[in-house]
Amino acid sequence: MAAFNKFNQFVQDVCSGVHQLQTGTTHVLKVALTNTAPFATNSVIADITQLANANGYTTDGLTVGTITGVQTSGTMKVTGGTDPVFTASGAGFTARYAVLFNSTPTSPLKPLIGWWDYGIGFTLLAGETLTVDLDQANGLFTLA
């Protein structure tokens, strides 16, 4: 499984109340794909060069679904959601990074949370799929 990396701005956004990540909230998390390495200093989805809107990829990617947050001994673990499954069509597409962001806030617009680096670019041909595995045992991510 690819390692999760957080965006620096996410820490400030959490402290500023931008994200609502506990059980029962209406914030919608999404996963977008890119070939361009994200920088820890990126802050909103517009900072990310996403794949072209074609061949089975749609701009802003796929919804993660309902998430839950559980705090134990001062550590918040965010879990839940459904593993996004991208299915290539036509000429397919190549990606390397999956970027997690919150599509609900409007200020800032679509703030970033973190990304997974698969270590090498991979190409999906028509009909092939990529499942972004949301680690339910350890959480999508933890805050301590």
Summary of the structure (lengths in Angstrom):
residues: 144
radius of gyration: 14.7
end to end distance: 21.6
largest distance: 49.0
contacts: 429
relative contact order: 0.28
helix: 8%
strand: 42%
